[in-house]
């Protein structure tokens, strides 16, 4: 390669690297500003979602307790109905 060709390649590399570095810096600043504006909102949304998850988990536990109580009451009522049937006496013939 001749000297002027190397010089052209170096100039092209310097311009390209400078442009990419500038683009990278602009992108970083843009992202930082977007996160800066959305940061509190994102934090607030994250906290809200966490509270909702906790609330749903509590409701699931309560529903499980209610379901167990309902099953127990159904069994007791079924047993009482069977006992009532078996205690019925046929009238004397």
Helices and strands as residue ranges (DSSP letters): H 3-87
